Amino acid sequence: MENEQIIERFCDDLWAQRGLSDNTLAAYRSDLCRFAEFLSERDTPLARADSLDIRDYLAHRKSIGAAKTSTARSLSALRRFFADLVRRGEREADPMALIAQPKMDRKLPDSLSEAEVEALLDAPECDDPIQLRDKAMLELLYATGLRVSELTGLQMEQVSLRQGVVRVVGKGGKERLVPMGEQAQHQLEVYLREARGMLLGVNRSDVLFPSKRGVQMTRQTFWHRVKFYAQQSGITKPLSPHTLRHAFATHLLNHGADLRVVQLLLGHSDLSTTQIYTHVAQARLTELHREHHPR
């Protein structure tokens, strides 16, 4: 079977069995194609690669300065790919069995102070439908800790204003209910009453936050809006699309929230993923102690 065919079969199986997002599947497809391209110089089909090929590929990635995070994701794709071949009986041994996962540098997520978040949320002037939409999106994002892709993909049926909750479909198709809080709920009500219909125009759609063309907004578009409002509010810190998600988790922990509750709200399947925020909170406490303690 040709490399392209076997990669597509693998991605189709992942989509059907695990419900992975389109972005994750695209990343896996890209990683496998890069490895296949590397193997083509050796006239080795992707499905026939051995441990030496993989180690040489890792050495190649290191030599070109590839990021550790990118290499770790590539290895994850290769592990799943070769495990799938073994499961199908197309390979007897898994070449990834003796390949160790690279150690990752523990990077604390970028976050904003509570004052900076307040400035960001107050940046939209709410004098037109787009800014009313953006205000509601920012408030909802900070109130719920949603991923940007979860926010932009929200449908009307996923929001209950009466109960004050959002039903989120996260990674792997897992659902969770997240309370939205009074301020976000109020801003959402204002947006739905005064702006959503104007954005939709003649279009008929169930998307909660349509673009100015009346269709579902892309993650990239919303990210540009966040950067615009950050500039308007004088925030100079480096931001990421998940900055408000990180702020949501960090501020909850700073105010005494239980780690497992934060895990459920964020939709993390593993508590260890959430634990990084305890380091953010502890770093903040250390900073406050250093600034304000008399000695």
C-alpha positions, 0 to 999 in steps of 0.5 A: 500500500502506498504511503499516502493511502496508508496514512489516510487509512490511519487518520480515518480510523483515528477519526472513527474510533477516537473522535479526534479533532480535525486539527489533531488529525491534520497534525498527525497526517503532517507528521507522518508525511514528513517521516515518509519524505525522510524515508523516501531518500532511503527507498523505504516505505513508511510501513516498513521503517525500523527502529534505526530509521526512527532514531536517524529521523530523530537525529535529523530533527535535532540537527535542523533545530526542530522544537522538542514539542514538535518532535514529541508530537511526531513520536506520538503520531508514529507510536499510534501509527505503528501500533495500528499496523501491529493490531492489523497484523501487518507488522509482527514487531513495533519499531517504537517499542524501544524508542524513548519519549524525549524529556520536555522542558516544563513551561508554565503557561502564559497568564494575565493578572486579574487587573489585566483581564479586567482591562481586556474585558473592558476593551470592546466599546460595544457600540456595534454588533461586532464589539458586542459579540466580542465582549460576550465571547471574551466574558464567556471565555474567561468565565468558563475556561473554554478552548478557543475552538470550543468557543468558536464552535458553540451552537445555540442549543449548547447554551442555557441562559435559564440554567446559566450553563454551557454544554461543551463538546471537548476533545474526543467528543467528551461533553461537560457542563460549565457554569458561565457566571452572572457577568458572562450570562448578562453580556451574552443576553445583551449580545443575543438581544441586540447583535446576533441577528444583525450579524446573521443578516439573511443567513440562517445558522445555529452558530452562537457567535457568527462572523460579520459574514454570518458564518462560523468564525475561525479560531484565527479570526477570534485570535486576531480580535483578542490581540486587537483588544490586548493592544487597545488595553495596553497589555504588552505580555506575549499572548496565546490563543489560550491566555484567557483559559490559563487565566481562568484556571490560575485565578480559580486556584489563587482564590482557593478552588479545588484542583479536581474541580478545575480539572473538570471545568477545563475538560482535562482527562488527566489531573497531571495536565491541570497540575501545572496551574498549581505551579503558576499559582505558587509562583504568584504567591512567591512573587507577592511574598517577595514584594510585600513582606517586610523582610 
